[in-house]
């Protein structure tokens, strides 16, 4: 029953190509670079506030006299609200229109930032952070879909490289910017700084983003059961992944309960969205084999990116005794390498089969991660420098063509939905990576510490980290399997120039 209905919908409207895909669309005479600037400003707001608050957490905790568990909610609930909205992106865009949705999300984010800066207690701050997260969940997937449609298909790699470099600036600068603002003006300044940028981004979104003619309003009754299942499933799963380390993972009844509830709710959500006549999430995009393979690759990329970026600072702190500044300076070359290689990755993705730069990138990232397995208690800066460079180059080569091939291969009318699901799965891959590597690290540490031949606990812990990096490299090499199923569709259509 489920299978037949799903494929009936697929026959009616394929996610690979719509009947109007090859027809030129009349677009307003808007310079594509003005659209790009508007999109990048909105994305930068969302990306910066994901991490800038981390620097100010100690000061916020002191001001509100909060416990560690209480203050962590400032970060956790932002991420939860963010991931809940991502899969709804296609529905939101169809309901309110692209211009209205993006501009509205920027305005909501800006107002919420002001209110975060004025918050008088922790619950109020957390509530306004939730509003920030909800609006951020619209901005990031919409940015990807809009740029893929603003640039012609032969420049999709360029579009994704621009977005990649733009969103990379936020995590790179936010610790420095957040630390400066917090030290000089106090933690409230990290939210107030968003206001001028938000105003400019909102005005540009209203002026330069347009509503395409092929996006139709949703039909039928609103899918309330689907929305409830989505909220319960993603919030339970994400909270468990975010809080598992503090709760000792599977030793906690709360974490086990949340994982069970999350899996059951998401299983029901998938079933309902396949059988209901008017789904809130368009799962038909998964009939596209390239989209499925690209999302598997996104999970593994999120795993190796966020997981290692979480574990590596722990190694530098526990084993090498680096302070926060030294850790940041050691990690920066990898980030810079990613940013520098992204334009090249975009060029290669537009000129060559995108599987070529992805394959090369997997090799670089795996090799760099494998090199980390040779770190010891005596390792120095240069022992960390080169693995970071290879990982940075590899991830830059993977991310740009992966994004353009995965989302760009879906028909235009479904790209908003596809982009939301792609970003959600990439985010969940990162959360699972952090959780999985943390559990593996704990088990490896327990194993080596209990080894009677290792009398030095520091040496035992260092060996645990070494094994963890080795296993991580092996896990990422499995990305080649997903690469086998990516199909590349080149367009021969003539695109109307965008002034």
Backbone torsions as a table, in degrees:
resi	resn	phi	psi	omega
1	UNK	NA	-50.6	-179.7
2	UNK	-64.0	-45.3	-177.4
3	UNK	-62.3	-42.9	-176.9
4	UNK	-67.1	-42.2	179.8
5	UNK	-65.0	-40.0	-179.1
6	UNK	-61.4	-45.7	-177.3
7	UNK	-76.5	-22.1	171.5
8	UNK	-65.0	-42.7	178.4
9	UNK	-65.3	-36.2	180.0
10	UNK	-63.6	-40.4	-179.9
11	UNK	-66.3	-35.2	-178.7
12	UNK	-66.5	-38.3	-176.1
13	UNK	-150.4	99.4	-176.3
14	UNK	-70.8	141.4	177.0
15	UNK	-79.6	-8.5	177.5
16	UNK	-81.6	-35.6	-174.7
17	UNK	-159.7	133.3	175.2
18	UNK	-100.8	158.3	-177.9
19	UNK	-58.5	-27.5	-176.9
20	UNK	-94.3	4.1	-173.9
21	UNK	-60.2	-36.3	-175.9
22	UNK	-91.9	1.4	178.3
23	UNK	-88.8	134.7	178.7
24	UNK	-66.6	139.3	-179.8
25	UNK	-101.5	135.8	176.5
26	UNK	-74.8	123.2	-178.5
27	UNK	-120.0	149.6	179.8
28	UNK	-65.9	152.2	-177.5
29	UNK	-73.2	67.8	-179.7
30	UNK	-111.7	129.8	177.8
31	UNK	-61.5	129.0	-176.4
32	UNK	-63.5	-24.2	179.9
33	UNK	-75.8	-29.0	174.2
34	UNK	-67.9	-40.8	174.8
35	UNK	-60.8	-42.7	-178.7
36	UNK	-62.6	-43.5	179.6
37	UNK	-62.9	-43.5	178.8
38	UNK	-60.0	-43.1	-179.3
39	UNK	-66.5	-43.6	-178.2
40	UNK	-65.7	-36.7	178.6
41	UNK	-63.3	-44.6	178.6
42	UNK	-64.1	-42.4	179.4
43	UNK	-65.1	-39.3	-179.2
44	UNK	-61.7	-38.7	176.6
45	UNK	-57.3	-49.3	-176.3
46	UNK	-66.3	-42.0	-175.5
47	UNK	-70.8	-42.3	-178.4
48	UNK	-60.9	-43.2	-175.1
49	UNK	-76.2	-6.2	173.4
50	UNK	-70.3	-34.2	-173.9
51	UNK	-121.5	-18.8	-175.0
52	UNK	-63.7	-30.0	-177.1
53	UNK	-70.2	-21.6	-178.5
54	UNK	-59.5	-36.5	-178.6
55	UNK	-67.5	-31.9	-175.0
56	UNK	-91.3	-3.1	-176.1
57	UNK	-54.7	-46.3	-179.4
58	UNK	-59.0	-40.0	-179.2
59	UNK	-70.6	-39.8	177.2
60	UNK	-63.6	-41.7	179.6
61	UNK	-60.8	-40.6	179.0
62	UNK	-67.7	-45.3	-178.3
63	UNK	-62.1	-40.4	-176.4
64	UNK	-98.1	1.4	179.0
65	UNK	51.0	51.5	-175.8
66	UNK	-101.3	154.6	174.4
67	UNK	-79.5	172.3	179.8
68	UNK	-62.7	-43.5	179.5
69	UNK	-63.8	-38.7	-179.5
70	UNK	-68.7	-44.8	-175.4
71	UNK	-71.7	-25.8	178.9
72	UNK	-65.5	-20.9	179.9
73	UNK	-64.9	-22.4	177.4
74	UNK	-61.3	-37.2	178.9
75	UNK	-87.9	-45.0	-173.0
76	UNK	-61.4	-47.1	-175.6
77	UNK	-73.5	-24.7	172.8
78	UNK	-63.7	-46.8	-178.6
79	UNK	-67.2	-41.3	-179.7
80	UNK	-61.2	-48.5	-179.6
81	UNK	-64.8	-31.4	178.6
82	UNK	-64.7	-48.8	-175.9
83	UNK	-72.8	-26.1	178.8
84	UNK	-64.4	-38.6	-175.1
85	UNK	-79.5	-29.9	-174.1
86	UNK	-51.0	-50.1	-178.8
87	UNK	-70.6	-12.8	178.4
88	UNK	-89.5	1.7	-173.2
89	UNK	-56.6	-44.6	-179.8
90	UNK	-61.9	-41.9	179.7
91	UNK	-66.0	-43.0	-179.0
92	UNK	-62.7	-45.1	179.6
93	UNK	-62.4	-42.0	-179.9
94	UNK	-67.5	-34.9	-176.9
95	UNK	-73.9	-47.3	-173.2
96	UNK	-105.3	-13.5	-175.8
97	UNK	95.3	150.3	-176.1
98	UNK	-65.2	-50.8	-178.5
99	UNK	-58.5	-47.6	-177.2
100	UNK	-65.6	-39.3	-178.2
101	UNK	-67.3	-47.2	-177.6
102	UNK	-68.9	-47.8	179.4
103	UNK	-62.7	-41.6	178.6
104	UNK	-62.9	-40.2	178.7
105	UNK	-64.5	-40.1	178.8
106	UNK	-65.2	-43.6	179.8
107	UNK	-63.8	-44.8	178.6
108	UNK	-61.5	-41.8	179.8
109	UNK	-62.7	-42.0	-178.7
110	UNK	-66.2	-45.6	178.6
111	UNK	-64.2	-42.5	178.4
112	UNK	-62.4	-35.9	177.2
113	UNK	-63.0	-44.1	176.9
114	UNK	-59.9	-43.9	-178.4
115	UNK	-69.3	-33.1	173.6
116	UNK	-61.3	-40.7	178.5
117	UNK	-66.8	-22.7	-179.9
118	UNK	-99.1	-0.5	-173.8
119	UNK	-56.2	136.0	-175.8
120	UNK	-103.3	-9.6	172.5
121	UNK	-154.8	173.0	-174.3
122	UNK	-66.1	-46.2	179.2
123	UNK	-57.4	-37.8	178.2
124	UNK	-65.7	-43.2	178.4
125	UNK	-61.0	-43.7	179.9
126	UNK	-62.7	-40.5	179.6
127	UNK	-61.8	-44.5	-179.7
128	UNK	-72.0	-28.0	173.1
129	UNK	-67.1	-33.6	175.1
130	UNK	-62.8	-42.2	177.1
131	UNK	-62.4	-40.0	175.4
132	UNK	-59.9	-44.8	-178.7
133	UNK	-64.1	-40.0	178.7
134	UNK	-61.2	-44.7	-179.9
135	UNK	-70.7	-35.9	177.7
136	UNK	-63.3	-34.3	178.9
137	UNK	-64.6	-21.0	174.8
138	UNK	-85.6	-38.4	-170.7
139	UNK	-68.1	-47.4	-173.6
140	UNK	-66.2	-50.7	178.3
141	UNK	-65.3	-37.5	179.4
142	UNK	-62.5	-37.7	180.0
143	UNK	-59.9	-43.9	-179.3
144	UNK	-63.7	-47.4	-178.8
145	UNK	-64.2	-42.5	-177.2
146	UNK	-65.4	-44.1	-179.3
147	UNK	-66.1	-35.7	178.1
148	UNK	-65.6	-26.8	178.7
149	UNK	-92.4	-23.9	178.8
150	UNK	-73.9	-37.5	178.2
151	UNK	-95.2	143.6	176.7
152	UNK	-64.7	161.1	-173.1
153	UNK	-58.7	-33.1	-179.7
154	UNK	-73.0	-3.9	176.1
155	UNK	-119.4	18.4	179.8
156	UNK	-62.5	-36.8	177.3
157	UNK	-62.4	-41.7	177.0
158	UNK	-61.4	-43.3	-179.4
159	UNK	-60.4	-45.4	-178.8
160	UNK	-70.8	-29.4	176.6
161	UNK	-70.0	-37.5	176.9
162	UNK	-63.4	-46.5	178.9
163	UNK	-64.0	-40.7	-179.5
164	UNK	-62.8	-46.4	178.6
165	UNK	-64.9	-41.0	-179.7
166	UNK	-62.2	-44.8	-179.1
167	UNK	-76.2	-18.1	176.7
168	UNK	-74.9	-27.1	-179.5
169	UNK	-61.8	-38.8	-177.1
170	UNK	-59.0	-59.8	179.4
171	UNK	-60.8	-27.8	-179.4
172	UNK	-73.6	-42.3	-175.2
173	UNK	-90.6	-23.9	-172.1
174	UNK	-60.1	-39.6	177.6
175	UNK	-62.7	-40.8	179.5
176	UNK	-67.7	-48.8	-179.8
177	UNK	-62.9	-44.9	179.9
178	UNK	-62.7	-42.1	178.6
179	UNK	-63.2	-42.0	-180.0
180	UNK	-65.1	-49.4	-178.6
181	UNK	-62.8	-40.3	-179.2
182	UNK	-66.4	-42.4	-178.7
183	UNK	-69.0	-37.9	-174.2
184	UNK	-88.2	-45.1	-171.3
185	UNK	-114.5	-11.6	-175.8
186	UNK	99.3	164.4	-172.3
187	UNK	-64.7	-25.5	-178.5
188	UNK	-64.1	-25.0	-178.0
189	UNK	-66.6	-25.6	-178.6
190	UNK	-68.6	-20.0	176.4
191	UNK	-94.1	-39.3	-178.0
192	UNK	-64.8	-30.1	-178.9
193	UNK	-62.3	-20.3	179.7
194	UNK	-72.0	-21.4	-169.9
195	UNK	-62.9	-53.0	-179.9
196	UNK	-62.7	-39.8	178.2
197	UNK	-64.5	-39.2	179.4
198	UNK	-65.9	-39.3	179.4
199	UNK	-63.5	-45.8	179.2
200	UNK	-62.2	-44.9	-179.1
201	UNK	-63.3	-39.7	-179.5
202	UNK	-65.4	-44.3	179.7
203	UNK	-62.1	-44.5	-179.6
204	UNK	-66.3	-36.0	177.9
205	UNK	-64.1	-41.8	179.5
206	UNK	-65.6	-37.6	-175.8
207	UNK	-79.4	-36.6	-166.0
208	UNK	-116.6	-15.7	178.0
209	UNK	-90.5	135.9	-175.9
210	UNK	-119.0	164.2	176.4
211	UNK	-95.9	113.8	-178.4
212	UNK	-69.6	152.2	-174.4
213	UNK	-75.4	-15.1	-173.0
214	UNK	-92.1	0.1	178.7
215	UNK	-95.7	117.2	-177.6
216	UNK	-102.5	151.8	178.4
217	UNK	-65.9	147.3	178.5
218	UNK	-61.2	145.4	179.9
219	UNK	-106.7	157.0	173.4
220	UNK	79.6	-173.5	-178.0
221	UNK	-73.1	150.1	177.8
222	UNK	-68.8	139.0	-175.1
223	UNK	-86.3	77.0	-179.3
224	UNK	-62.9	-45.2	177.8
225	UNK	-57.4	-38.9	178.4
226	UNK	-64.7	-42.5	179.2
227	UNK	-63.9	-44.1	179.9
228	UNK	-62.1	-43.6	178.6
229	UNK	-63.3	-39.1	178.8
230	UNK	-62.1	-49.7	-177.9
231	UNK	-62.2	-47.5	-178.9
232	UNK	-65.2	-45.1	-176.5
233	UNK	-64.6	-52.8	-176.4
234	UNK	-70.3	-39.5	-179.5
235	UNK	-66.2	-40.8	178.7
236	UNK	-64.6	-46.8	-178.1
237	UNK	-65.4	-46.3	-177.3
238	UNK	-67.7	-38.6	178.5
239	UNK	-64.2	-40.2	178.1
240	UNK	-63.2	-41.8	-179.9
241	UNK	-69.3	-36.4	-179.4
242	UNK	-74.6	-34.9	-172.7
243	UNK	-103.6	-3.6	-174.2
244	UNK	-58.7	-39.1	-177.7
245	UNK	-64.1	-42.6	179.7
246	UNK	-69.1	-27.8	-176.6
247	UNK	-95.7	5.9	-179.8
248	UNK	65.4	35.9	172.0
249	UNK	47.6	-121.9	-171.6
250	UNK	-74.3	0.0	172.0
251	UNK	-81.4	-9.6	-177.8
252	UNK	-101.7	126.8	176.6
253	UNK	-64.4	-33.1	179.2
254	UNK	-63.6	-46.3	-178.4
255	UNK	-64.8	-42.6	178.1
256	UNK	-61.1	-44.1	-179.8
257	UNK	-62.7	-43.6	-179.7
258	UNK	-64.2	-41.0	178.7
259	UNK	-63.6	-42.6	179.2
260	UNK	-64.1	-47.7	179.5
261	UNK	-61.0	-43.0	-179.1
262	UNK	-61.9	-46.0	-179.3
263	UNK	-65.3	-43.8	-179.5
264	UNK	-64.5	-43.8	-179.0
265	UNK	-64.6	-42.1	-179.7
266	UNK	-71.0	-32.7	175.1
267	UNK	-63.5	-44.3	176.8
268	UNK	-63.8	-39.5	180.0
269	UNK	-59.1	-47.3	179.9
270	UNK	-60.7	-45.7	179.5
271	UNK	-59.3	-47.4	-176.5
272	UNK	-65.3	-42.2	-177.5
273	UNK	-67.1	-22.4	178.0
274	UNK	-82.2	-27.1	-174.4
275	UNK	-104.7	-22.6	-177.0
276	UNK	-75.2	149.5	-176.7
277	UNK	-72.4	-33.8	-177.6
278	UNK	-124.2	79.4	-177.3
279	UNK	-72.4	152.0	177.6
280	UNK	-85.5	-21.3	176.6
281	UNK	-123.3	129.6	-177.5
282	UNK	-87.4	93.0	-179.7
283	UNK	-81.2	-2.4	-179.8
284	UNK	-65.7	-17.1	178.2
285	UNK	-63.8	-21.1	179.0
286	UNK	-76.6	-2.7	171.4
287	UNK	-75.8	-10.4	176.5
288	UNK	-87.4	112.2	-175.8
289	UNK	-61.1	-37.1	178.2
290	UNK	-64.1	-38.6	178.3
291	UNK	-64.3	-41.7	178.5
292	UNK	-63.7	-49.6	-179.1
293	UNK	-62.2	-40.0	178.9
294	UNK	-63.8	-35.1	178.8
295	UNK	-72.9	-34.4	173.7
296	UNK	-62.3	-42.6	176.6
297	UNK	-63.4	-37.7	179.0
298	UNK	-64.5	-37.8	177.0
299	UNK	-61.7	-48.2	-178.6
300	UNK	-67.7	-35.1	177.1
301	UNK	-67.0	-42.9	175.8
302	UNK	-61.6	-39.3	178.8
303	UNK	-59.6	-50.8	-174.4
304	UNK	-75.4	-28.5	-179.3
305	UNK	-78.0	-63.2	-174.7
306	UNK	-71.7	-37.1	-179.2
307	UNK	-62.6	-49.4	-179.1
308	UNK	-68.9	-37.4	177.8
309	UNK	-66.0	-19.1	174.5
310	UNK	-85.5	-40.5	-175.2
311	UNK	-78.2	-40.2	-174.5
312	UNK	-60.0	-44.4	175.6
313	UNK	-60.3	-32.6	176.8
314	UNK	-63.7	-41.5	177.6
315	UNK	-62.0	-46.5	-178.5
316	UNK	-64.2	-33.1	180.0
317	UNK	-78.2	-48.9	-174.0
318	UNK	-76.7	-39.5	-172.8
319	UNK	-97.1	-45.5	-176.9
320	UNK	-94.7	-10.6	176.4
321	UNK	61.2	41.5	175.2
322	UNK	-78.1	147.2	171.7
323	UNK	-87.5	178.8	-174.1
324	UNK	-60.8	-41.4	-179.4
325	UNK	-64.3	-44.0	-179.5
326	UNK	-64.2	-38.1	178.1
327	UNK	-63.5	-45.6	179.7
328	UNK	-61.6	-43.3	179.7
329	UNK	-67.3	-32.4	179.8
330	UNK	-73.3	-34.3	179.9
331	UNK	-78.4	-22.6	-172.9
332	UNK	-61.9	-39.6	-179.5
333	UNK	-57.1	-36.4	178.3
334	UNK	-64.5	-42.5	178.4
335	UNK	-64.2	-42.8	178.9
336	UNK	-64.2	-39.2	178.3
337	UNK	-62.0	-41.6	177.3
338	UNK	-61.2	-46.6	-179.3
339	UNK	-63.5	-37.7	-178.7
340	UNK	-72.7	-32.1	-175.8
341	UNK	-86.4	-16.3	-177.4
342	UNK	-59.9	-44.7	176.6
343	UNK	-59.1	-38.9	176.7
344	UNK	-64.8	-40.4	178.8
345	UNK	-61.9	-39.9	177.7
346	UNK	-63.6	-42.2	179.0
347	UNK	-63.5	-44.0	179.7
348	UNK	-65.0	-39.3	-179.8
349	UNK	-65.1	-31.7	179.6
350	UNK	-81.3	-28.8	-175.4
351	UNK	-95.3	-29.5	-174.8
352	UNK	-120.4	174.7	168.5
353	UNK	-61.4	122.0	-176.4
354	UNK	-59.7	-19.4	177.8
355	UNK	-66.1	-22.7	-180.0
356	UNK	-68.2	-55.6	177.6
357	UNK	-64.2	-33.0	177.2
358	UNK	-62.4	-46.2	179.9
359	UNK	-61.5	-42.5	177.8
360	UNK	-64.5	-40.7	-179.4
361	UNK	-63.7	-40.4	177.7
362	UNK	-60.4	-41.1	-180.0
363	UNK	-64.0	-45.8	179.6
364	UNK	-62.5	-48.2	-177.1
365	UNK	-65.7	-39.4	178.3
366	UNK	-66.1	-41.8	179.5
367	UNK	-64.4	-42.1	178.5
368	UNK	-64.1	-40.8	177.9
369	UNK	-66.3	-39.6	177.0
370	UNK	-62.7	-37.7	178.2
371	UNK	-62.0	-31.9	178.6
372	UNK	-62.9	-24.8	-179.2
373	UNK	-69.2	-10.6	178.8
374	UNK	-93.8	2.5	179.0
375	UNK	-68.1	142.9	178.6
376	UNK	-131.8	-176.6	178.2
377	UNK	-66.8	-18.9	-178.7
378	UNK	-99.4	4.5	-176.9
379	UNK	-64.8	146.3	179.2
380	UNK	-114.6	-169.9	-175.3
381	UNK	-58.2	-44.5	-174.7
382	UNK	-72.2	-23.8	174.6
383	UNK	-67.6	-26.2	177.2
384	UNK	-92.4	-25.8	-174.3
385	UNK	-64.3	-53.9	-172.9
386	UNK	-68.4	-41.1	173.8
387	UNK	-58.8	-35.5	177.6
388	UNK	-66.4	-39.5	178.3
389	UNK	-62.9	-48.4	-178.7
390	UNK	-64.3	-40.9	177.4
391	UNK	-64.0	-41.9	-179.2
392	UNK	-63.6	-44.4	177.4
393	UNK	-61.7	-45.7	-177.9
394	UNK	-62.0	-46.4	-178.9
395	UNK	-66.7	-34.5	176.1
396	UNK	-65.0	-40.1	178.5
397	UNK	-69.0	-28.3	-179.1
398	UNK	-81.8	-47.7	-166.5
399	UNK	-64.5	-45.5	-174.7
400	UNK	-64.2	-56.7	179.0
401	UNK	-66.4	-28.9	176.6
402	UNK	-62.3	-44.5	-179.3
403	UNK	-66.9	-45.0	-177.0
404	UNK	-68.2	-38.1	-179.6
405	UNK	-73.6	-39.8	-174.8
406	UNK	-71.7	-52.6	-177.2
407	UNK	-85.4	-35.7	-179.6
408	UNK	-67.6	-20.7	179.1
409	UNK	-81.1	-2.0	179.0
410	UNK	-96.6	147.8	-178.6
411	UNK	-60.7	151.9	-172.3
412	UNK	-55.4	-40.3	-175.5
413	UNK	-71.1	-11.5	-179.5
414	UNK	-112.2	3.3	-174.3
415	UNK	-69.8	-31.6	177.8
416	UNK	-63.5	-44.3	176.8
417	UNK	-65.0	-45.1	-178.4
418	UNK	-62.6	-41.0	-179.5
419	UNK	-65.9	-40.3	177.8
420	UNK	-62.0	-45.3	179.7
421	UNK	-67.3	-38.8	179.0
422	UNK	-62.2	-46.1	179.4
423	UNK	-66.4	-37.9	177.3
424	UNK	-61.8	-47.9	-176.6
425	UNK	-66.1	-37.9	176.1
426	UNK	-62.4	-42.7	178.8
427	UNK	-64.2	-45.4	179.1
428	UNK	-64.9	-34.9	175.8
429	UNK	-59.6	-40.0	177.0
430	UNK	-65.6	-42.8	179.6
431	UNK	-65.2	-41.8	177.5
432	UNK	-65.7	-36.7	178.3
433	UNK	-62.0	-45.9	178.3
434	UNK	-62.0	-45.8	-179.7
435	UNK	-64.0	-47.9	-176.9
436	UNK	-63.8	-44.9	-179.2
437	UNK	-68.6	-33.6	177.5
438	UNK	-64.6	-43.9	178.3
439	UNK	-64.4	-43.9	178.4
440	UNK	-60.8	-41.4	179.9
441	UNK	-62.6	-43.8	179.1
442	UNK	-61.2	-42.3	-179.6
443	UNK	-67.7	-42.2	179.6
444	UNK	-65.7	-39.9	178.0
445	UNK	-62.8	-44.5	179.3
446	UNK	-61.2	-39.5	-179.5
447	UNK	-64.7	-48.3	-175.6
448	UNK	-74.2	-34.6	178.4
449	UNK	-65.4	-33.1	179.5
450	UNK	-79.5	-6.5	179.8
451	UNK	-74.6	116.9	-175.5
452	UNK	-65.2	-21.7	-179.4
453	UNK	-77.2	-12.1	178.5
454	UNK	-108.1	96.6	-176.2
455	UNK	-82.8	-21.5	-179.5
456	UNK	-94.1	115.4	179.9
457	UNK	-61.3	-35.4	179.0
458	UNK	-62.7	-40.7	177.5
459	UNK	-64.9	-38.9	178.7
460	UNK	-63.9	-43.1	179.6
461	UNK	-66.1	-39.7	178.8
462	UNK	-62.5	-40.4	176.9
463	UNK	-64.3	-35.8	177.4
464	UNK	-62.6	-44.4	177.3
465	UNK	-62.8	-42.2	-179.4
466	UNK	-58.9	-46.6	178.3
467	UNK	-64.0	-37.9	-178.8
468	UNK	-63.1	-44.0	178.4
469	UNK	-64.5	-37.4	178.6
470	UNK	-63.4	-47.3	179.2
471	UNK	-65.0	-34.7	179.0
472	UNK	-63.4	-40.7	177.7
473	UNK	-62.3	-42.5	178.6
474	UNK	-62.8	-39.9	179.4
475	UNK	-62.0	-43.0	-176.6
476	UNK	-71.1	-28.6	177.6
477	UNK	-60.5	-26.0	178.1
478	UNK	-64.1	-11.6	177.1
479	UNK	-59.4	-27.2	179.4
480	UNK	-59.8	-29.9	178.9
481	UNK	-64.6	-42.7	177.9
482	UNK	-65.1	-35.1	-177.9
483	UNK	-61.9	-28.3	-179.0
484	UNK	-64.4	-23.9	-174.0
485	UNK	-102.6	3.0	177.1
486	UNK	-80.2	125.9	178.7
487	UNK	-109.0	136.2	-176.2
488	UNK	-104.2	127.9	178.8
489	UNK	-114.2	111.9	177.4
490	UNK	-91.4	138.9	-177.7
491	UNK	-96.8	136.7	176.5
492	UNK	-106.1	5.4	-176.5
493	UNK	-73.8	156.6	176.3
494	UNK	-93.4	123.4	-176.7
495	UNK	-92.3	140.5	172.5
496	UNK	-68.4	136.1	-179.3
497	UNK	-67.9	143.4	174.0
498	UNK	-103.3	119.5	-172.3
499	UNK	-65.4	NA	NA
